Amino acid sequence: MSWLADNRHWLLFAATVLSALGTLGVALVGALATVSVLLTGGSLVVTVGGFLLGTLLLGGLTLVFAVALLSTLASRAAVPSIPRSERAWAVLHGLETALPPLRGLGLADRVEPTVEQRRAALTERYVEGELSEEELEAELRALLDDGGEQREPAVERPQVERPQVERERER
């Protein structure tokens, strides 16, 4: 591996700290400039607006660096893997869709359940009676056709009360 790849976590840590310090510095200078404008007169909106925008941009950059740092540390950790969850994948996929710079981190891919895990979850839903046999077969067909490629988050289905006959048949 290259020096850059080996020391990525340290570089991200430095970038997070420096951008956080920059954010605090811009906010402090903005506060002082605002007090100065209030005391001497001038355009308060321009002064506050400029420093507020700078603070928000640097704060956002700090957040991106912090998320990248946490992602890198999680991937380097000695744990076998990050727990995989359909809900976590849906949330992170939505965030990556809304904020394209986050796509480069690949967070959603790291928590996306494997095909085997999704198949086991479908089987469990079938055993618990949440899915009929036809629904299970359709879901399994869709899962196998998908083959684990990029997909959209699954929509939660409302639980349907099973007829009394099915519940009695299970007893």
Secondary structure as UniProt FT lines:
FT   HELIX           3..6
FT   HELIX           8..40
FT   HELIX           44..76
FT   HELIX           86..98
FT   HELIX           100..105
FT   HELIX           107..111
FT   HELIX           115..127
FT   TURN            128..129
FT   HELIX           133..146
FT   TURN            147..148
FT   HELIX           164..170
//
